[in-house]
């Protein structure tokens, strides 16, 4: 099991993604969020083959295709966090925090 927790920014929404491998070696994403847009997209996600999903361009992944139509904010980091959790669960990356700092 791999987890990612996202504090999305000024919107104040937080999302926790839990990636687990099922008996068919597909990865299922369980999403908990106080963002209704994220939850609407997450409900449509099905189990995915990480070797297929993680070697596509971002805009071609099922995660982006399914979740992004529900998001009104283009820069939402949740889809990236879903892919990172999947990558760690699949053993294709070590768990390491990702950080974005915004300054003006």
Residue frames relative to the residue before (quaternion, step in Angstrom):
aa qw qx qy qz dx dy dz
X 1.0000 0.0000 0.0000 0.0000 0.00 0.00 0.00
X 0.0639 -0.7641 0.6413 0.0287 3.55 -1.05 0.84
X 0.1436 -0.7912 0.5910 0.0643 3.57 -1.07 0.76
X 0.0715 -0.7455 0.6599 0.0610 3.50 -1.26 0.61
X 0.1183 -0.7727 0.6206 0.0625 3.55 -1.00 0.86
X 0.1152 -0.8139 0.5694 0.0103 3.56 -0.76 1.10
X 0.1106 -0.7008 0.7009 0.0734 3.52 -1.04 0.95
X 0.3052 -0.8465 0.4108 0.1467 3.53 -0.05 1.36
X 0.6834 -0.4783 0.3027 0.4610 3.62 1.11 -0.28
X 0.8578 -0.1581 0.1144 0.4755 3.52 -1.18 -0.69
X 0.5622 0.6008 -0.3910 0.4125 3.60 1.16 -0.43
X 0.3912 -0.7488 0.4523 0.2857 3.58 1.19 -0.54
X 0.5131 0.6537 -0.4214 0.3631 3.58 1.25 -0.04
X 0.1220 -0.7696 0.6238 0.0604 3.53 -1.14 0.76
X 0.0924 -0.7919 0.6036 0.0059 3.53 -1.08 0.84
X 0.1177 -0.7530 0.6427 0.0773 3.54 -1.09 0.80
X 0.1222 -0.7835 0.6089 0.0227 3.52 -0.84 1.08
X 0.0793 -0.7750 0.6263 0.0307 3.56 -0.87 0.99
X 0.1399 -0.7924 0.5922 0.0428 3.56 -0.69 1.15
X 0.0440 0.7916 -0.6070 0.0548 3.56 -0.83 1.01
X 0.4000 -0.6950 0.5479 0.2385 3.52 -1.16 0.69
X 0.2820 -0.7694 0.5487 0.1656 3.57 -0.81 0.97
X 0.7494 -0.4217 0.2767 0.4289 3.59 -1.30 0.00
X 0.6779 0.4644 -0.2824 0.4950 3.60 1.24 -0.38
X 0.4920 -0.6761 0.3974 0.3781 3.60 1.35 0.22
X 0.4705 0.6114 -0.4766 0.4215 3.55 1.15 0.66
X 0.3666 -0.7300 0.5306 0.2262 3.56 -1.12 0.57
X 0.1852 -0.7624 0.6158 0.0723 3.50 -0.95 1.03
X 0.2194 -0.7685 0.5900 0.1144 3.54 -1.01 0.87
X 0.1426 -0.7456 0.6469 0.0726 3.55 -0.84 1.06
X 0.0911 -0.8212 0.5634 -0.0006 3.56 -0.66 1.12
X 0.0418 -0.7514 0.6585 0.0061 3.52 -1.00 0.96
X 0.1735 0.7945 -0.5582 0.1648 3.57 -0.67 1.08
X 0.3711 -0.6885 0.5667 0.2591 3.53 -1.22 0.50
X 0.5410 0.5793 -0.4118 0.4496 3.58 1.29 0.28
X 0.3718 -0.7545 0.4888 0.2314 3.61 -0.52 1.08
X 0.6193 0.5451 -0.3535 0.4408 3.61 1.08 -0.58
X 0.6403 0.5083 -0.3148 0.4823 3.58 0.97 -0.85
X 0.6772 0.4999 -0.2983 0.4500 3.58 0.87 -0.92
X 0.6205 0.5376 -0.3486 0.4521 3.61 1.02 -0.73
X 0.6875 0.4649 -0.2802 0.4823 3.58 0.95 -0.83
X 0.6508 0.5438 -0.3160 0.4252 3.56 0.94 -0.90
X 0.6134 0.5693 -0.3457 0.4245 3.59 1.07 -0.67
X 0.6915 0.4801 -0.2716 0.4664 3.58 1.17 -0.51
X 0.5268 0.6480 -0.4086 0.3682 3.61 1.25 -0.20
X 0.1735 -0.7536 0.6252 0.1055 3.54 -1.08 0.78
X 0.6710 -0.4591 0.3721 0.4479 3.58 -1.27 0.19
X 0.1549 -0.8179 0.5534 0.0283 3.56 -0.99 0.90
X 0.4543 -0.6339 0.5528 0.2935 3.52 -1.26 0.54
X 0.3741 -0.7667 0.4657 0.2355 3.61 -0.41 1.14
X 0.6436 0.5286 -0.3427 0.4347 3.61 1.01 -0.65
X 0.6417 0.4660 -0.3198 0.5184 3.56 1.21 -0.38
X 0.7091 0.4984 -0.2627 0.4240 3.56 0.78 -1.07
X 0.7577 0.4430 -0.2238 0.4237 3.58 0.83 -0.96
X 0.7014 0.4268 -0.2868 0.4936 3.58 1.20 -0.04
X 0.4925 0.6055 -0.4441 0.4399 3.54 1.20 0.67
X 0.5644 -0.5130 0.4833 0.4298 3.56 -1.29 0.10
X 0.6555 -0.5529 0.3200 0.4029 3.63 -0.97 0.72
X 0.7102 0.4688 -0.2818 0.4432 3.60 0.82 -0.93
X 0.6661 0.4972 -0.2983 0.4692 3.59 1.27 -0.24
X 0.5153 0.6501 -0.4207 0.3672 3.60 1.25 -0.13
X 0.5894 -0.5632 0.4425 0.3735 3.55 -1.20 0.54
X 0.5983 0.5749 -0.3648 0.4225 3.57 1.02 -0.76
X 0.7147 0.4279 -0.2674 0.4844 3.60 0.74 -0.97
X 0.6465 0.5292 -0.3301 0.4392 3.60 0.96 -0.80
X 0.7322 0.4308 -0.2329 0.4733 3.59 0.96 -0.88
X 0.7602 0.4091 -0.2207 0.4540 3.59 0.79 -0.98
X 0.6693 0.5608 -0.3293 0.3593 3.61 0.79 -0.93
X 0.6072 0.5479 -0.3994 0.4142 3.68 0.94 -0.48
X 0.6578 0.5070 -0.3045 0.4664 3.58 1.21 -0.43
X 0.6518 0.5351 -0.3045 0.4428 3.58 1.23 -0.44
X 0.2964 -0.7550 0.5600 0.1691 3.56 -0.92 0.91
X 0.7056 0.4196 -0.2448 0.5158 3.57 1.23 -0.37
X 0.4068 -0.7629 0.4571 0.2088 3.57 -0.35 1.28
X 0.7345 0.4436 -0.2366 0.4559 3.59 0.97 -0.79
X 0.3176 0.7588 -0.5118 0.2478 3.61 1.21 0.23
X 0.3292 -0.7934 0.4834 0.1687 3.62 -0.71 1.04
X 0.4263 0.7496 -0.4426 0.2457 3.61 1.23 -0.09
X 0.6471 0.5183 -0.3440 0.4408 3.64 0.87 -0.80
X 0.6330 0.5182 -0.3282 0.4723 3.57 1.00 -0.77
X 0.6471 0.5152 -0.3173 0.4637 3.59 0.98 -0.81
X 0.6133 0.5385 -0.3476 0.4616 3.59 1.06 -0.69
X 0.6698 0.4886 -0.2938 0.4758 3.57 0.95 -0.88
X 0.6422 0.5153 -0.3277 0.4634 3.61 0.99 -0.76
X 0.6447 0.5053 -0.3275 0.4709 3.62 0.95 -0.81
X 0.6412 0.5181 -0.3167 0.4691 3.58 0.99 -0.83
X 0.6422 0.5429 -0.3135 0.4410 3.57 0.96 -0.91
X 0.6735 0.4786 -0.2865 0.4850 3.59 0.95 -0.87
X 0.6548 0.5122 -0.3161 0.4571 3.60 0.90 -0.89
X 0.6883 0.4807 -0.2757 0.4681 3.59 1.04 -0.75
X 0.4765 -0.6823 0.4317 0.3479 3.59 1.26 -0.16
X 0.5031 0.6630 -0.4141 0.3686 3.58 1.22 0.42
X 0.7664 0.1245 -0.1117 0.6202 3.57 1.33 0.04
X 0.4541 -0.6443 0.5353 0.3036 3.53 -1.22 0.49
X 0.5381 -0.6160 0.4473 0.3619 3.59 -1.09 0.56
X 0.1915 0.7493 -0.6074 0.1817 3.55 -0.69 1.12
X 0.4966 -0.6692 0.4639 0.3005 3.56 -0.88 0.91
X 0.2533 -0.7107 0.6383 0.1526 3.49 -1.25 0.68
X 0.0714 -0.8275 0.5568 0.0093 3.57 -0.86 0.85
X 0.0583 -0.7493 0.6586 0.0354 3.52 -1.08 0.84
X 0.0732 -0.7820 0.6182 0.0315 3.57 -0.74 1.02
X 0.1807 -0.7902 0.5822 0.0635 3.54 -0.85 1.03
X 0.0197 0.7914 -0.6095 0.0414 3.57 -0.86 0.99
X 0.0436 -0.7704 0.6334 0.0577 3.51 -1.28 0.41
